[in-house]
Amino acid sequence: MKKLNFCRIGNILLCCFLVFLVYGVVYLVRGYLGIIPRHGGFLAEWKFWLLQTLLVLIVGSVIYLTGMSIAFFTSKQLGIKYRVLVLLFCFIPIINIVLVIKTIAITDAEIRFEKKKLRLNEARKKDMLCSTKYPILLVHGVFFRDFEHLNYWGRIPAELEKNGAEIYYGNHNSASGVSDSAKQLRDRIEEVLHNTGAPKVNIIAHSKGGLDTRMAIHAYNLGDKVASLTTINTPHRGCEFAEYLLDKIPATMQNSIAKAYNAGAAKLGDDNPDFITAVRDLTHSKCEQMNREVSDDERVYYQSVGSIQKKPSSGRFPLNMSYRLVKYFDGRNDGLVGEKSFPWGSNFTLLTVKGKRGISHGDMIDLNRENIKGFDVREFYVGLVHDLKERGY
């Protein structure tokens, strides 16, 4: 709330800058045209108006820089690309005015949206919509972490907790094969159950995390410890484009990339990371093999969610680069996973929005903290967890 209030201050200052700019320009133009009464001789008059011009520039610059700085540090909706544009053109006439107007529009929409959510959560606080019978375990996907150095799930956990959820994280490697990740998740599930005293957990798993969790439940007979598994944009039938890349990229290059990644991941806390195995376990052939060998546990409620990105620019890097390649091999996709790979379990939900944007792989975990028109990711998860509560989980 404090950051939102500061953002509002930045927004007001930028509005004040525009008003000051209009009045300042009118005042100076009138002065230079001699409309405003003269003050002394010709030379004295020019000195006076040059001083006035300098004063207007200094005051305007202070208001502009203060307002824009506050907006930069408090707004979550001003993307990196937009911030770069502002830095490049902050003192270029006309362009900087357009950017100020755009900044005001973006921050004003953000403030209105966030205040609306605050009022909504306050109004339903007593309802405890997300107070499920069993705690929620969030399981991340490949190449990311949910502990120490990155909040993988964006604003989602805080929103769920505001509505009564008890949230925990998978805390497993950023890159390991499905079998190794399954073992880590088994240990984590045991740890959460021991620490909370709960008999079971509800698991919400994104991307490869869904495969890891399915394997954990099957391999370690966790049906009596997992009440439900909801997979989010998980490649249950694999990614054909990943198979293509592994076949085409020379082994020496693959090994070099893997060596660099594994070294970095180990320094960040991964235990024996395995880049190559993690990627291979996402291919179509490996997932088909897994589907033949790994069966669902009848004691667990399985459901799945997927989303569609409609054009390359809908996703942030690298999804804007991979979208067309995935589309060629896997059809409609979220930037990484094809539509046909999402469905699993007794209930499947496919998400998209009106217009040309769509919802990307990263959007589904609020990776960029972006408010998407037509899709409130935080509210989606509140509804998802509330449904689990209503089902008795």
BADREN-956363 format. One record per residue (C-alpha): x, y, z; residue in three letters; chain; residue number from 1. Coordinates in Angstrom, 3 decimals, m for minus. Layout:
# residues N
<<X, Y, Z>, "ALA", "A", NUM>
...
This chain:
# residues 393
<<0.000, 0.000, 0.000>, "MET", "A", 1>
<<2.866, 2.382, 0.815>, "LYS", "A", 2>
<<4.451, 1.804, m2.599>, "LYS", "A", 3>
<<1.078, 2.380, m4.262>, "LEU", "A", 4>
<<0.721, 5.710, m2.451>, "ASN", "A", 5>
<<4.188, 6.774, m3.612>, "PHE", "A", 6>
<<3.253, 5.792, m7.154>, "CYS", "A", 7>
<<0.239, 8.052, m6.830>, "ARG", "A", 8>
<<2.512, 10.920, m5.745>, "ILE", "A", 9>
<<4.696, 10.349, m8.824>, "GLY", "A", 10>
<<1.599, 10.367, m11.006>, "ASN", "A", 11>
<<0.401, 13.657, m9.490>, "ILE", "A", 12>
<<3.821, 15.266, m9.957>, "LEU", "A", 13>
<<3.860, 14.318, m13.642>, "LEU", "A", 14>
<<0.384, 15.810, m14.051>, "CYS", "A", 15>
<<1.636, 18.955, m12.304>, "CYS", "A", 16>
<<4.585, 19.031, m14.703>, "PHE", "A", 17>
<<2.264, 19.089, m17.718>, "LEU", "A", 18>
<<0.167, 21.877, m16.219>, "VAL", "A", 19>
<<3.289, 23.829, m15.245>, "PHE", "A", 20>
<<4.707, 23.346, m18.728>, "LEU", "A", 21>
<<1.615, 24.762, m20.418>, "VAL", "A", 22>
<<1.417, 27.770, m18.141>, "TYR", "A", 23>
<<5.189, 28.302, m18.307>, "GLY", "A", 24>
<<5.267, 28.284, m22.102>, "VAL", "A", 25>
<<2.292, 30.669, m22.330>, "VAL", "A", 26>
<<3.866, 32.994, m19.745>, "TYR", "A", 27>
<<7.222, 33.086, m21.553>, "LEU", "A", 28>
<<5.728, 33.524, m25.014>, "VAL", "A", 29>
<<3.602, 36.426, m23.827>, "ARG", "A", 30>
<<6.627, 37.949, m22.179>, "GLY", "A", 31>
<<8.850, 37.681, m25.244>, "TYR", "A", 32>
<<6.113, 39.136, m27.440>, "LEU", "A", 33>
<<5.923, 42.117, m25.169>, "GLY", "A", 34>
<<2.347, 41.427, m24.017>, "ILE", "A", 35>
<<3.369, 41.467, m20.382>, "ILE", "A", 36>
<<4.272, 45.042, m19.214>, "PRO", "A", 37>
<<7.930, 45.991, m19.677>, "ARG", "A", 38>
<<10.338, 46.279, m16.759>, "HIS", "A", 39>
<<13.037, 48.844, m17.550>, "GLY", "A", 40>
<<15.056, 49.211, m20.737>, "GLY", "A", 41>
<<15.437, 46.856, m23.669>, "PHE", "A", 42>
<<18.550, 45.064, m22.323>, "LEU", "A", 43>
<<17.123, 44.797, m18.828>, "ALA", "A", 44>
<<13.929, 43.353, m20.251>, "GLU", "A", 45>
<<15.774, 40.592, m22.155>, "TRP", "A", 46>
<<17.814, 39.719, m19.065>, "LYS", "A", 47>
<<14.604, 39.500, m17.071>, "PHE", "A", 48>
<<12.927, 37.098, m19.512>, "TRP", "A", 49>
<<16.041, 34.980, m19.940>, "LEU", "A", 50>
<<16.114, 34.607, m16.173>, "LEU", "A", 51>
<<12.423, 33.693, m16.202>, "GLN", "A", 52>
<<13.114, 31.088, m18.898>, "THR", "A", 53>
<<15.920, 29.574, m16.827>, "LEU", "A", 54>
<<13.690, 29.489, m13.769>, "LEU", "A", 55>
<<10.884, 27.730, m15.682>, "VAL", "A", 56>
<<13.357, 25.147, m17.036>, "LEU", "A", 57>
<<14.829, 24.445, m13.580>, "ILE", "A", 58>
<<11.489, 24.149, m11.787>, "VAL", "A", 59>
<<9.978, 22.090, m14.600>, "GLY", "A", 60>
<<12.971, 19.746, m14.697>, "SER", "A", 61>
<<12.816, 19.202, m10.928>, "VAL", "A", 62>
<<9.104, 18.359, m11.042>, "ILE", "A", 63>
<<9.599, 16.108, m14.093>, "TYR", "A", 64>
<<12.619, 14.208, m12.752>, "LEU", "A", 65>
<<11.085, 13.753, m9.300>, "THR", "A", 66>
<<7.780, 12.481, m10.661>, "GLY", "A", 67>
<<9.394, 10.178, m13.225>, "MET", "A", 68>
<<11.880, 8.787, m10.680>, "SER", "A", 69>
<<9.092, 7.945, m8.245>, "ILE", "A", 70>
<<7.107, 6.280, m11.043>, "ALA", "A", 71>
<<10.184, 4.285, m12.090>, "PHE", "A", 72>
<<10.797, 2.888, m8.621>, "PHE", "A", 73>
<<7.197, 2.229, m7.581>, "THR", "A", 74>
<<5.309, 1.149, m10.712>, "SER", "A", 75>
<<5.250, m2.512, m11.654>, "LYS", "A", 76>
<<3.566, m1.894, m14.998>, "GLN", "A", 77>
<<6.269, 0.272, m16.599>, "LEU", "A", 78>
<<8.246, m2.369, m18.478>, "GLY", "A", 79>
<<12.004, m2.395, m19.046>, "ILE", "A", 80>
<<11.632, m1.347, m22.700>, "LYS", "A", 81>
<<9.509, 1.631, m21.750>, "TYR", "A", 82>
<<11.939, 2.676, m19.018>, "ARG", "A", 83>
<<14.801, 2.590, m21.535>, "VAL", "A", 84>
<<12.825, 4.828, m23.908>, "LEU", "A", 85>
<<12.228, 7.358, m21.140>, "VAL", "A", 86>
<<15.926, 7.413, m20.232>, "LEU", "A", 87>
<<16.939, 7.888, m23.868>, "LEU", "A", 88>
<<14.457, 10.651, m24.678>, "PHE", "A", 89>
<<13.864, 12.312, m21.302>, "CYS", "A", 90>
<<15.206, 15.675, m22.543>, "PHE", "A", 91>
<<14.073, 15.496, m26.184>, "ILE", "A", 92>
<<11.185, 17.974, m26.683>, "PRO", "A", 93>
<<7.811, 16.601, m27.787>, "ILE", "A", 94>
<<8.964, 12.969, m27.408>, "ILE", "A", 95>
<<9.438, 13.384, m23.660>, "ASN", "A", 96>
<<5.979, 14.958, m23.384>, "ILE", "A", 97>
<<4.428, 11.972, m25.150>, "VAL", "A", 98>
<<6.292, 9.641, m22.772>, "LEU", "A", 99>
<<5.090, 11.621, m19.750>, "VAL", "A", 100>
<<1.473, 11.344, m20.913>, "ILE", "A", 101>
<<1.954, 7.599, m21.466>, "LYS", "A", 102>
<<3.526, 7.200, m18.019>, "THR", "A", 103>
<<0.607, 9.016, m16.407>, "ILE", "A", 104>
<<m1.861, 6.728, m18.210>, "ALA", "A", 105>
<<m0.005, 3.538, m17.228>, "ILE", "A", 106>
<<0.469, 4.463, m13.564>, "THR", "A", 107>
<<m3.079, 5.779, m13.214>, "ASP", "A", 108>
<<m4.490, 2.508, m14.571>, "ALA", "A", 109>
<<m2.211, 0.557, m12.225>, "GLU", "A", 110>
<<m3.261, 2.601, m9.187>, "ILE", "A", 111>
<<m6.957, 2.195, m9.983>, "ARG", "A", 112>
<<m6.574, m1.547, m10.553>, "PHE", "A", 113>
<<m4.586, m2.174, m7.370>, "GLU", "A", 114>
<<m6.927, m0.088, m5.226>, "LYS", "A", 115>
<<m9.851, m2.038, m6.615>, "LYS", "A", 116>
<<m8.116, m5.287, m5.617>, "LYS", "A", 117>
<<m7.393, m3.934, m2.141>, "LEU", "A", 118>
<<m11.068, m3.080, m1.677>, "ARG", "A", 119>
<<m12.090, m6.494, m3.012>, "LEU", "A", 120>
<<m9.798, m8.379, m0.641>, "ASN", "A", 121>
<<m10.912, m6.272, 2.289>, "GLU", "A", 122>
<<m14.579, m6.926, 1.497>, "ALA", "A", 123>
<<m14.120, m10.706, 1.293>, "ARG", "A", 124>
<<m11.454, m11.085, 3.979>, "LYS", "A", 125>
<<m13.810, m12.826, 6.392>, "LYS", "A", 126>
<<m14.839, m15.352, 3.724>, "ASP", "A", 127>
<<m11.351, m16.958, 3.675>, "MET", "A", 128>
<<m11.931, m18.134, 0.105>, "LEU", "A", 129>
<<m8.575, m19.917, m0.139>, "CYS", "A", 130>
<<m8.428, m21.569, 3.297>, "SER", "A", 131>
<<m8.189, m25.096, 1.924>, "THR", "A", 132>
<<m8.295, m28.193, 4.102>, "LYS", "A", 133>
<<m4.692, m28.960, 3.159>, "TYR", "A", 134>
<<m1.793, m26.509, 2.611>, "PRO", "A", 135>
<<m0.769, m25.433, m0.890>, "ILE", "A", 136>
<<2.625, m26.477, m2.284>, "LEU", "A", 137>
<<3.732, m24.411, m5.300>, "LEU", "A", 138>
<<6.126, m26.294, m7.576>, "VAL", "A", 139>
<<8.186, m24.321, m10.098>, "HIS", "A", 140>
<<9.283, m25.275, m13.606>, "GLY", "A", 141>
<<12.676, m25.735, m15.219>, "VAL", "A", 142>
<<15.486, m23.121, m15.175>, "PHE", "A", 143>
<<13.904, m21.139, m12.363>, "PHE", "A", 144>
<<13.918, m21.221, m8.591>, "ARG", "A", 145>
<<11.387, m20.322, m5.926>, "ASP", "A", 146>
<<13.814, m19.786, m3.043>, "PHE", "A", 147>
<<16.643, m17.422, m2.113>, "GLU", "A", 148>
<<17.102, m15.293, m5.239>, "HIS", "A", 149>
<<13.817, m15.166, m7.151>, "LEU", "A", 150>
<<10.097, m15.031, m6.462>, "ASN", "A", 151>
<<9.000, m17.338, m9.268>, "TYR", "A", 152>
<<5.276, m16.925, m8.638>, "TRP", "A", 153>
<<5.121, m13.125, m8.707>, "GLY", "A", 154>
<<2.221, m11.593, m6.787>, "ARG", "A", 155>
<<0.216, m14.840, m6.664>, "ILE", "A", 156>
<<1.304, m16.243, m3.256>, "PRO", "A", 157>
<<0.607, m12.974, m1.425>, "ALA", "A", 158>
<<m2.847, m12.765, m3.018>, "GLU", "A", 159>
<<m3.660, m16.332, m1.969>, "LEU", "A", 160>
<<m2.439, m15.707, 1.574>, "GLU", "A", 161>
<<m4.612, m12.580, 1.824>, "LYS", "A", 162>
<<m7.544, m14.877, 1.140>, "ASN", "A", 163>
<<m6.607, m17.493, 3.727>, "GLY", "A", 164>
<<m4.252, m19.880, 1.914>, "ALA", "A", 165>
<<m1.279, m21.563, 3.586>, "GLU", "A", 166>
<<1.541, m21.478, 1.016>, "ILE", "A", 167>
<<4.786, m23.462, 0.704>, "TYR", "A", 168>
<<7.293, m23.901, m2.127>, "TYR", "A", 169>
<<8.925, m26.883, m3.817>, "GLY", "A", 170>
<<12.491, m25.660, m3.125>, "ASN", "A", 171>
<<13.910, m28.131, m5.656>, "HIS", "A", 172>
<<16.648, m27.693, m8.276>, "ASN", "A", 173>
<<16.227, m25.293, m11.143>, "SER", "A", 174>
<<17.432, m27.981, m13.567>, "ALA", "A", 175>
<<17.368, m31.729, m12.965>, "SER", "A", 176>
<<15.858, m34.737, m14.682>, "GLY", "A", 177>
<<12.277, m35.627, m13.834>, "VAL", "A", 178>
<<13.330, m38.555, m11.646>, "SER", "A", 179>
<<15.793, m36.500, m9.584>, "ASP", "A", 180>
<<13.289, m33.646, m9.212>, "SER", "A", 181>
<<10.648, m36.165, m8.119>, "ALA", "A", 182>
<<12.921, m37.365, m5.339>, "LYS", "A", 183>
<<13.540, m33.804, m4.158>, "GLN", "A", 184>
<<9.808, m33.105, m4.192>, "LEU", "A", 185>
<<9.083, m36.262, m2.198>, "ARG", "A", 186>
<<11.459, m35.008, 0.490>, "ASP", "A", 187>
<<9.908, m31.556, 0.387>, "ARG", "A", 188>
<<6.372, m32.938, 0.733>, "ILE", "A", 189>
<<7.479, m34.982, 3.735>, "GLU", "A", 190>
<<9.067, m31.879, 5.243>, "GLU", "A", 191>
<<5.951, m29.736, 4.788>, "VAL", "A", 192>
<<3.713, m32.425, 6.287>, "LEU", "A", 193>
<<6.066, m32.830, 9.243>, "HIS", "A", 194>
<<6.281, m29.072, 9.891>, "ASN", "A", 195>
<<2.553, m28.387, 9.536>, "THR", "A", 196>
<<1.056, m31.568, 10.943>, "GLY", "A", 197>
<<m1.215, m31.739, 7.890>, "ALA", "A", 198>
<<m1.980, m35.222, 6.493>, "PRO", "A", 199>
<<m1.849, m34.077, 2.842>, "LYS", "A", 200>
<<m0.926, m31.202, 0.535>, "VAL", "A", 201>
<<m2.514, m29.648, m2.523>, "ASN", "A", 202>
<<0.071, m29.160, m5.251>, "ILE", "A", 203>
<<m0.040, m26.507, m7.950>, "ILE", "A", 204>
<<2.803, m27.157, m10.401>, "ALA", "A", 205>
<<3.916, m25.055, m13.351>, "HIS", "A", 206>
<<5.560, m26.319, m16.556>, "SER", "A", 207>
<<8.054, m29.164, m15.945>, "LYS", "A", 208>
<<7.030, m29.076, m12.292>, "GLY", "A", 209>
<<3.855, m30.903, m13.304>, "GLY", "A", 210>
<<5.883, m33.786, m14.757>, "LEU", "A", 211>
<<8.133, m33.852, m11.688>, "ASP", "A", 212>
<<5.137, m34.042, m9.364>, "THR", "A", 213>
<<3.353, m36.734, m11.352>, "ARG", "A", 214>
<<6.524, m38.799, m11.181>, "MET", "A", 215>
<<6.913, m38.184, m7.438>, "ALA", "A", 216>
<<3.356, m39.320, m6.693>, "ILE", "A", 217>
<<3.801, m42.482, m8.802>, "HIS", "A", 218>
<<7.368, m43.424, m7.899>, "ALA", "A", 219>
<<7.016, m42.901, m4.151>, "TYR", "A", 220>
<<3.358, m43.886, m3.713>, "ASN", "A", 221>
<<2.353, m40.462, m2.390>, "LEU", "A", 222>
<<m1.367, m40.858, m3.001>, "GLY", "A", 223>
<<m1.997, m40.785, 0.745>, "ASP", "A", 224>
<<m0.007, m37.537, 1.086>, "LYS", "A", 225>
<<m1.170, m35.543, m1.955>, "VAL", "A", 226>
<<m4.820, m34.525, m2.105>, "ALA", "A", 227>
<<m4.720, m32.833, m5.505>, "SER", "A", 228>
<<m2.377, m31.942, m8.338>, "LEU", "A", 229>
<<m3.131, m28.969, m10.576>, "THR", "A", 230>
<<m0.694, m28.626, m13.463>, "THR", "A", 231>
<<m0.241, m25.216, m15.088>, "ILE", "A", 232>
<<1.001, m25.143, m18.720>, "ASN", "A", 233>
<<2.757, m28.472, m18.284>, "THR", "A", 234>
<<4.067, m30.294, m21.401>, "PRO", "A", 235>
<<2.476, m33.661, m20.565>, "HIS", "A", 236>
<<3.064, m34.854, m24.132>, "ARG", "A", 237>
<<6.372, m33.097, m24.504>, "GLY", "A", 238>
<<7.707, m30.441, m26.837>, "CYS", "A", 239>
<<8.528, m31.483, m30.382>, "GLU", "A", 240>
<<10.526, m28.300, m30.956>, "PHE", "A", 241>
<<12.808, m29.240, m28.021>, "ALA", "A", 242>
<<13.472, m32.596, m29.639>, "GLU", "A", 243>
<<14.291, m30.876, m32.924>, "TYR", "A", 244>
<<16.763, m28.496, m31.262>, "LEU", "A", 245>
<<18.534, m31.291, m29.409>, "LEU", "A", 246>
<<18.901, m33.214, m32.658>, "ASP", "A", 247>
<<20.254, m30.211, m34.575>, "LYS", "A", 248>
<<22.508, m28.476, m32.045>, "ILE", "A", 249>
<<25.993, m30.081, m31.979>, "PRO", "A", 250>
<<26.810, m32.107, m28.878>, "ALA", "A", 251>
<<29.869, m29.948, m28.156>, "THR", "A", 252>
<<27.709, m26.819, m28.033>, "MET", "A", 253>
<<25.127, m28.555, m25.862>, "GLN", "A", 254>
<<27.818, m29.646, m23.435>, "ASN", "A", 255>
<<29.322, m26.160, m23.280>, "SER", "A", 256>
<<25.948, m24.603, m22.491>, "ILE", "A", 257>
<<25.209, m27.307, m19.940>, "ALA", "A", 258>
<<28.579, m26.876, m18.232>, "LYS", "A", 259>
<<28.112, m23.120, m17.895>, "ALA", "A", 260>
<<24.541, m23.438, m16.649>, "TYR", "A", 261>
<<25.324, m26.210, m14.171>, "ASN", "A", 262>
<<28.229, m24.231, m12.712>, "ALA", "A", 263>
<<26.053, m21.141, m12.223>, "GLY", "A", 264>
<<23.124, m23.102, m10.812>, "ALA", "A", 265>
<<25.374, m24.902, m8.337>, "ALA", "A", 266>
<<26.654, m21.575, m7.013>, "LYS", "A", 267>
<<23.069, m20.446, m6.519>, "LEU", "A", 268>
<<22.232, m23.525, m4.454>, "GLY", "A", 269>
<<21.274, m26.335, m6.840>, "ASP", "A", 270>
<<22.389, m29.798, m5.778>, "ASP", "A", 271>
<<24.096, m31.492, m8.764>, "ASN", "A", 272>
<<22.138, m29.665, m11.496>, "PRO", "A", 273>
<<21.752, m31.488, m14.800>, "ASP", "A", 274>
<<20.860, m29.162, m17.690>, "PHE", "A", 275>
<<20.894, m31.759, m20.499>, "ILE", "A", 276>
<<18.726, m34.316, m18.720>, "THR", "A", 277>
<<16.247, m31.624, m17.707>, "ALA", "A", 278>
<<15.842, m30.542, m21.339>, "VAL", "A", 279>
<<15.675, m34.084, m22.724>, "ARG", "A", 280>
<<12.919, m34.966, m20.266>, "ASP", "A", 281>
<<10.788, m32.269, m21.901>, "LEU", "A", 282>
<<10.953, m33.782, m25.392>, "THR", "A", 283>
<<7.975, m35.482, m27.021>, "HIS", "A", 284>
<<9.570, m38.946, m27.003>, "SER", "A", 285>
<<10.588, m38.810, m23.314>, "LYS", "A", 286>
<<7.162, m37.590, m22.236>, "CYS", "A", 287>
<<5.431, m40.289, m24.265>, "GLU", "A", 288>
<<7.639, m42.843, m22.523>, "GLN", "A", 289>
<<6.780, m41.358, m19.147>, "MET", "A", 290>
<<3.057, m41.446, m19.930>, "ASN", "A", 291>
<<3.316, m45.172, m20.701>, "ARG", "A", 292>
<<5.213, m45.938, m17.512>, "GLU", "A", 293>
<<3.724, m43.517, m14.975>, "VAL", "A", 294>
<<0.108, m43.936, m13.954>, "SER", "A", 295>
<<m2.124, m41.582, m11.998>, "ASP", "A", 296>
<<m3.002, m42.394, m8.409>, "ASP", "A", 297>
<<m6.756, m42.824, m7.950>, "GLU", "A", 298>
<<m6.504, m41.215, m4.500>, "ARG", "A", 299>
<<m5.356, m37.916, m6.045>, "VAL", "A", 300>
<<m7.514, m35.377, m7.864>, "TYR", "A", 301>
<<m5.723, m34.389, m11.099>, "TYR", "A", 302>
<<m6.612, m31.324, m13.155>, "GLN", "A", 303>
<<m4.790, m29.094, m15.644>, "SER", "A", 304>
<<m4.662, m25.576, m17.046>, "VAL", "A", 305>
<<m3.120, m24.209, m20.250>, "GLY", "A", 306>
<<m2.974, m20.885, m22.065>, "SER", "A", 307>
<<m2.454, m19.588, m25.589>, "ILE", "A", 308>
<<m0.106, m16.807, m26.690>, "GLN", "A", 309>
<<m1.451, m15.342, m29.948>, "LYS", "A", 310>
<<1.611, m13.597, m31.388>, "LYS", "A", 311>
<<5.376, m13.433, m30.733>, "PRO", "A", 312>
<<5.334, m9.986, m29.126>, "SER", "A", 313>
<<2.760, m11.151, m26.577>, "SER", "A", 314>
<<5.529, m12.826, m24.606>, "GLY", "A", 315>
<<8.637, m11.327, m23.030>, "ARG", "A", 316>
<<12.077, m12.646, m23.974>, "PHE", "A", 317>
<<12.695, m15.490, m24.789>, "PRO", "A", 318>
<<9.049, m16.377, m25.478>, "LEU", "A", 319>
<<8.890, m13.750, m28.206>, "ASN", "A", 320>
<<11.739, m15.619, m29.936>, "MET", "A", 321>
<<10.496, m19.184, m29.465>, "SER", "A", 322>
<<6.815, m18.688, m30.291>, "TYR", "A", 323>
<<7.068, m19.196, m34.075>, "ARG", "A", 324>
<<9.349, m22.212, m33.740>, "LEU", "A", 325>
<<6.979, m23.859, m31.262>, "VAL", "A", 326>
<<4.023, m23.032, m33.502>, "LYS", "A", 327>
<<5.689, m24.738, m36.466>, "TYR", "A", 328>
<<6.136, m28.008, m34.546>, "PHE", "A", 329>
<<3.411, m27.936, m31.879>, "ASP", "A", 330>
<<0.699, m25.610, m33.236>, "GLY", "A", 331>
<<m1.012, m23.073, m30.978>, "ARG", "A", 332>
<<1.131, m22.519, m27.920>, "ASN", "A", 333>
<<2.071, m20.351, m24.949>, "ASP", "A", 334>
<<5.550, m19.544, m26.276>, "GLY", "A", 335>
<<7.025, m22.872, m25.081>, "LEU", "A", 336>
<<4.353, m25.571, m24.853>, "VAL", "A", 337>
<<1.837, m26.625, m27.509>, "GLY", "A", 338>
<<m1.903, m26.662, m26.798>, "GLU", "A", 339>
<<m2.237, m30.420, m27.273>, "LYS", "A", 340>
<<0.295, m31.034, m24.504>, "SER", "A", 341>
<<m1.604, m29.253, m21.702>, "PHE", "A", 342>
<<m4.593, m31.496, m20.850>, "PRO", "A", 343>
<<m4.250, m33.924, m17.961>, "TRP", "A", 344>
<<m6.638, m35.303, m15.379>, "GLY", "A", 345>
<<m10.382, m35.065, m14.985>, "SER", "A", 346>
<<m10.668, m31.327, m15.605>, "ASN", "A", 347>
<<m8.907, m29.104, m18.157>, "PHE", "A", 348>
<<m9.128, m25.317, m18.594>, "THR", "A", 349>
<<m7.718, m23.477, m21.616>, "LEU", "A", 350>
<<m7.198, m19.756, m21.104>, "LEU", "A", 351>
<<m6.843, m16.873, m23.523>, "THR", "A", 352>
<<m8.083, m13.296, m23.865>, "VAL", "A", 353>
<<m9.926, m11.327, m26.515>, "LYS", "A", 354>
<<m7.794, m9.520, m29.042>, "GLY", "A", 355>
<<m4.325, m10.299, m30.352>, "LYS", "A", 356>
<<m2.334, m10.662, m27.144>, "ARG", "A", 357>
<<m3.084, m14.003, m25.541>, "GLY", "A", 358>
<<m1.546, m15.399, m22.338>, "ILE", "A", 359>
<<2.039, m16.647, m22.325>, "SER", "A", 360>
<<3.882, m19.348, m20.381>, "HIS", "A", 361>
<<5.342, m16.668, m18.116>, "GLY", "A", 362>
<<2.047, m14.817, m17.695>, "ASP", "A", 363>
<<0.573, m17.893, m16.021>, "MET", "A", 364>
<<2.905, m17.470, m13.038>, "ILE", "A", 365>
<<2.875, m13.661, m13.034>, "ASP", "A", 366>
<<6.558, m13.744, m13.918>, "LEU", "A", 367>
<<6.533, m10.151, m15.211>, "ASN", "A", 368>
<<3.998, m8.766, m12.697>, "ARG", "A", 369>
<<1.960, m7.455, m15.610>, "GLU", "A", 370>
<<m1.726, m6.525, m15.421>, "ASN", "A", 371>
<<m3.170, m8.074, m18.574>, "ILE", "A", 372>
<<m6.417, m6.715, m19.965>, "LYS", "A", 373>
<<m9.041, m9.419, m19.703>, "GLY", "A", 374>
<<m6.985, m11.720, m17.466>, "PHE", "A", 375>
<<m6.312, m11.130, m13.778>, "ASP", "A", 376>
<<m3.801, m13.870, m12.982>, "VAL", "A", 377>
<<m4.042, m13.330, m9.225>, "ARG", "A", 378>
<<m7.810, m13.596, m9.271>, "GLU", "A", 379>
<<m7.554, m16.707, m11.445>, "PHE", "A", 380>
<<m5.492, m18.444, m8.753>, "TYR", "A", 381>
<<m7.880, m17.291, m6.027>, "VAL", "A", 382>
<<m10.676, m18.948, m7.989>, "GLY", "A", 383>
<<m8.572, m22.048, m8.581>, "LEU", "A", 384>
<<m7.741, m22.529, m4.911>, "VAL", "A", 385>
<<m11.282, m21.662, m3.837>, "HIS", "A", 386>
<<m12.525, m24.455, m6.108>, "ASP", "A", 387>
<<m10.155, m26.875, m4.350>, "LEU", "A", 388>
<<m11.612, m25.743, m1.045>, "LYS", "A", 389>
<<m15.147, m26.297, m2.322>, "GLU", "A", 390>
<<m14.169, m29.814, m3.432>, "ARG", "A", 391>
<<m13.036, m30.594, 0.101>, "GLY", "A", 392>
<<m9.284, m30.420, m0.495>, "TYR", "A", 393>
